[in-house]
């Protein structure tokens, strides 16, 4: 963009911020709370909005400027990960942390404490921002950074929009390469997987994550960006390509260490088609064959944007355990053994995390003390009986707490209010909300802990996905 275009983009952004601030200030002066509507979500909690008590930030979706020399990009809050990557990749750059679903937004990654396979090195999305611009709940506009409003800057991570409305952010970038060369290291148990994760982290590649397909079979995947490779090329983005986890499973069943290469963009969003493996359960629920032909035929419905719309419209996520749990590495094996005995839900996703990048964000890391943690993704159906689902999630939360871990709060939480505030620093949080005039916004507990059930309407979810609707309930 030339200077004139940059100036015009900035002027348009400032006008949008002024209009948003005016709307927020009106709620504040009337003593009314409000919610922030983004028009999309990557939360598995069923969301509802009152049209008269919300502010709409879906239009904050522009890339404002890229500074190749400083290796930063300034974007509005609702810029999605795929749009962010597409803005900088032609310049040979890539964000340090790119969550695996293309529809996740920059503000969503910040306020949800999102991480991915590069988080063992860089921490979460919020750890890779230089600053963000926020409209406070009284309508004032501030820029928060580690040097200015540092308590707000670090406190916003994992606070799920309960401190104000993010309008823009400056994202750190690193040099990119055309390909990711991926080494698949087969493991035959939880102990072996945990040890292999630790070894991979010490090697300091670009990416590390893992999949356990069963208690005695899994893989740790170690990725490095390279300009070219003589390894076999995997493709995962086209309808005729099989889902990433199925290609990995086929390689693992061959029983040999494999080395493959993937285009960088396809690697970053490798789990988009099929939503890791959660799309498999849609085929099972409706009694449809799960094979390469049916996955090709239904491919338009099997990308995460459509899948999340279907989840929101159907309420089916209420029948699932969908949780990401961060644990000290020394407890990860014990926890996976407990999950195996309790749920027998496979695959499990493993992702090492640099806690140093999270340690000043209490809703993300507290009370993890090690430099590294292991994220275990436990996702799958439990029962059509919602009482049984709630009991299963309660057992998981209790076990996680006993083992010194913490859960990511994008999904349903089942803590009582007393239990929740025994885990998280209420005095600190309440003081921060008072300082930044956010008492009228929902608390984190209000947003993430389940208060009432929604009807489960699976066919409504399919229709929503077919029609390309958003699925979020606005009344």
Beta strands, then each sheet from edge to edge (+ up, - down):
strand 1: 35-37
strand 2: 48-49
strand 3: 54-56
strand 4: 63-67
strand 5: 72-76
strand 6: 93-95
strand 7: 129-136
strand 8: 141-145
strand 9: 164-175
strand 10: 179-187
strand 11: 207-214
strand 12: 217-226
strand 13: 232-234
strand 14: 258-263
strand 15: 320-328
strand 16: 348-354
strand 17: 372-381
strand 18: 406-407
strand 19: 473-474
sheet 1: 1+ 3+
sheet 2: 2+ 19+
sheet 3: 4+ 5- 9+ 6-
sheet 4: 4+ 5- 9+ 7- 8+
sheet 5: 13+ 14+ 10- 12+ 11- 16+ 17- 15+ 18-
end
